[in-house]
């Protein structure tokens, strides 16, 4: 009976099956422990794009070859690779950013943001981003400004691009 169960689990070649299981486990640990890290969206600042409690994957290799771009949704490190905010990049290094009546302005021009469904009267005086700074903000602009974290982030705090 025990021999039959072993054959059922490991097949005709138990050594090959064991090696495959070990390789799959190692690839999974590397992939989901370092390359694609899982993060949970907490709060409503990215609604409707991401719902509160949704599980997302962040590709940590996304910006090795190219720089983050406007519109990218990224994870920003707070206190380690798994304590992160999920935000959208709206401002790039060297740009001037302001918010007037809920509309983001880049170098004096309104930014087209079709992903923003609700807006309120947010206002922020113009700031100049440094050579290694990005401006990040959530998609839910209908919430109160004081309840929403947004602003500058150095490139070194960007963990990766949210892919799911």
TAKA-V398173 format. One record per residue. N is the residue number from 1. PHI is phi in whole degrees, -180 to 180 (999 if undefined). PSI is psi in degrees with one decimal (999 if undefined). NEAR is the number of other ideal C-beta (glycine too) atoms within 10 Angstrom. Layout:
BEGIN
n = <N,N>
phi = <PHI,PHI>
psi = <PSI,PSI>
near = <NEAR,NEAR>
END
This chain:
BEGIN
n = <1,2,3,4,5,6,7,8,9,10,11,12,13,14,15,16,17,18,19,20,21,22,23,24,25,26,27,28,29,30,31,32,33,34,35,36,37,38,39,40,41,42,43,44,45,46,47,48,49,50,51,52,53,54,55,56,57,58,59,60,61,62,63,64,65,66,67,68,69,70,71,72,73,74,75,76,77,78,79,80,81,82,83,84,85,86,87,88,89,90,91,92,93,94,95,96,97,98,99,100,101,102,103,104,105,106,107,108,109,110,111,112,113,114,115,116,117,118,119,120,121,122,123,124,125,126,127,128,129,130,131,132,133,134,135,136,137,138,139,140,141,142,143,144,145,146,147,148,149,150,151,152,153,154,155,156,157,158,159,160,161,162,163,164>
phi = <999,-64,-64,-68,-67,-60,-66,-64,-78,-101,75,-71,-125,-60,-65,-64,-63,-63,-62,-62,-63,-65,-65,-61,-63,-65,-63,-65,-63,-66,-63,-94,-106,-133,-84,-108,-93,-80,-136,-107,-73,-116,99,-113,-68,-106,-70,-88,-60,-129,-87,-56,90,-71,-94,-130,-111,-113,-85,-75,-96,-58,-111,-72,-99,-123,-82,-59,-119,-58,96,-65,-98,-129,-101,-111,-70,-102,-143,126,-69,-104,-99,-135,-100,-110,-143,-104,-80,-118,-123,-107,-50,86,-84,-100,-121,-145,-127,-129,52,85,-105,-76,-120,-112,50,88,-113,-65,-90,-77,-129,-66,-80,-88,-95,-121,-128,-124,-84,-57,-140,-145,-64,-63,-127,-101,-80,-75,-70,-128,-115,-124,-109,-122,-156,-82,-81,-88,-92,-84,-79,-64,-57,-70,-93,-117,-92,-154,141,-75,-148,-70,-53,-64,-87,-80,-76,171,-98,-74,-109,-139>
psi = <-47.3,-37.6,-37.5,-38.3,-42.6,-42.2,-37.7,-40.1,-46.8,-6.1,-161.4,-29.1,87.7,-34.2,-46.4,-42.5,-42.0,-43.5,-42.6,-42.0,-43.6,-40.8,-44.5,-42.0,-43.5,-44.1,-39.9,-42.4,-45.0,-46.3,-51.2,-0.6,-19.6,-44.5,-58.0,97.7,135.1,136.6,148.2,129.3,123.7,126.5,-178.8,10.2,-20.2,9.6,146.5,-1.0,-47.8,131.6,152.5,128.4,-4.1,143.4,128.9,158.6,137.6,122.8,107.7,-13.5,-2.7,-32.2,22.7,-37.5,-37.6,158.2,156.1,146.6,160.9,134.7,-18.5,138.9,123.8,163.2,131.9,124.6,132.0,-61.8,52.7,167.4,-18.3,-9.8,92.5,158.6,150.8,121.2,166.9,138.4,123.6,-22.3,138.7,161.5,135.4,-9.3,159.2,129.0,136.8,160.6,124.5,119.1,39.1,-1.5,127.9,135.1,128.8,119.2,38.6,-4.8,139.8,138.0,129.7,118.0,80.5,-17.6,-11.7,118.0,-38.2,134.8,145.8,-174.9,42.2,143.9,135.6,130.8,153.3,136.5,149.9,124.4,145.2,178.8,-14.0,25.6,147.1,153.5,126.6,146.0,153.5,164.9,-19.0,91.5,3.7,-15.3,163.9,139.7,-38.9,-17.5,1.8,128.7,125.1,164.5,-158.3,149.5,134.7,150.0,-35.4,-19.9,-10.7,113.4,-42.3,-174.6,134.6,124.6,-20.9,999>
near = <5,6,7,8,9,11,11,8,9,14,11,7,10,12,8,11,13,11,11,12,11,10,10,10,10,10,10,10,10,11,12,12,11,11,14,17,19,12,21,13,21,13,17,17,23,24,18,12,18,23,10,12,9,15,10,19,18,24,18,17,11,18,17,8,6,7,11,19,12,14,11,19,20,25,25,18,16,13,7,8,16,14,12,25,22,25,26,22,20,22,26,16,15,12,16,14,24,16,22,14,10,16,17,22,18,17,13,8,8,10,16,9,17,5,12,21,13,12,13,14,11,19,12,16,8,12,16,12,18,12,7,11,21,28,25,24,24,23,21,21,22,15,16,8,14,6,10,19,14,20,15,15,22,12,14,8,17,24,25,24,19,23,11,11>
END
